[in-house]
Structure formats: structure tokens, C-alpha cells
Amino acid sequence: MIVSLAVLAVLLAALAWFFVAGRSGAPEPTARRRVGEEIDYSELEAAERDVQEATDEDSVRDWGPGTPKPPVA
């Protein structure tokens, strides 16, 4: 009986923490930045321009699933 009450108390505490903690300070999973942070669009555009203007051997344009690997030289 005491064990089941202890387990119930732990479950209730976990649920309370889950619902009360919120997501206000959580980082975005892919950007590794905080939700309130501004995006530096000039830096983003410069990085995209660098990728698009890169030579084929430096380009990351061809990455992705289903892309054949380049031949071994």
C-alpha cells in the first residue's frame, strides 16, 4: 500500500513538473537557439549565397538521400 502511494506520488509530481514547467525557455531542436532570439537574416542569406555560388566540388547542393556517391578518384 505504501509503495503504491509512493509510486502514485512520483507520477503526480512528474506530471505536475511536465505541465507547470512550460516551454518558454526550451531551445528549438534544430536551430539550437532560444525561442525569443532574433534570426540574423543577413548572415543566413550570406550563408545560402555561399552554398549556391560554390563550385561543384565545394557545393553541398548534392547532399541528401538517394544521391549517388562520387566515384573514388
VMD Tcl script that draws the C-alpha trace (Angstrom):
set ca {
  {0.00 0.00 0.00}
  {2.79 2.43 0.91}
  {4.74 1.51 -2.23}
  {1.74 2.16 -4.46}
  {1.19 5.55 -2.77}
  {4.86 6.41 -3.29}
  {4.66 5.45 -6.98}
  {1.47 7.50 -7.35}
  {3.13 10.49 -5.68}
  {6.12 10.25 -8.02}
  {3.84 10.03 -11.07}
  {1.82 13.03 -9.92}
  {4.99 15.02 -9.28}
  {6.29 14.15 -12.76}
  {3.01 15.19 -14.37}
  {2.95 18.44 -12.39}
  {6.53 19.22 -13.45}
  {5.68 18.44 -17.07}
  {2.65 20.72 -17.18}
  {3.91 23.55 -14.96}
  {7.44 23.85 -16.37}
  {6.22 25.02 -19.77}
  {8.29 25.55 -22.90}
  {9.22 29.21 -22.57}
  {12.94 28.56 -22.20}
  {13.24 25.48 -24.36}
  {15.66 25.64 -27.29}
  {14.37 24.93 -30.75}
  {15.52 21.42 -31.65}
  {17.27 22.15 -34.93}
  {18.38 25.75 -34.61}
  {19.93 25.48 -31.14}
  {18.65 28.92 -30.32}
  {16.17 30.22 -27.81}
  {12.60 30.88 -28.86}
  {12.81 34.64 -28.28}
  {16.11 35.16 -30.15}
  {16.07 37.10 -33.39}
  {17.27 35.48 -36.61}
  {20.17 37.27 -38.31}
  {18.75 37.21 -41.82}
  {21.77 38.91 -43.39}
  {24.04 36.15 -42.07}
  {21.56 33.49 -43.21}
  {21.34 34.97 -46.71}
  {25.13 35.21 -46.94}
  {25.48 31.53 -45.99}
  {22.86 30.50 -48.53}
  {24.57 32.59 -51.22}
  {27.93 30.94 -50.38}
  {26.40 27.50 -50.83}
  {24.67 28.38 -54.10}
  {27.76 30.05 -55.59}
  {30.20 27.31 -54.55}
  {31.92 25.19 -57.16}
  {30.59 21.69 -57.63}
  {33.31 20.07 -55.53}
  {32.66 22.50 -52.66}
  {28.89 22.50 -53.02}
  {26.55 20.87 -50.58}
  {23.72 21.12 -53.08}
  {24.05 17.46 -53.99}
  {23.76 16.08 -50.48}
  {20.77 14.09 -49.45}
  {19.14 10.70 -49.51}
  {19.23 8.92 -52.85}
  {22.18 10.94 -54.12}
  {24.87 8.70 -55.59}
  {28.30 8.94 -54.06}
  {31.01 10.47 -56.26}
  {33.42 8.00 -57.84}
  {36.63 7.32 -55.95}
  {39.49 9.03 -57.79}
}
mol new
graphics top color blue
foreach p $ca { graphics top sphere $p radius 0.5 }
foreach p [lrange $ca 0 end-1] q [lrange $ca 1 end] { graphics top cylinder $p $q radius 0.2 }
display resetview
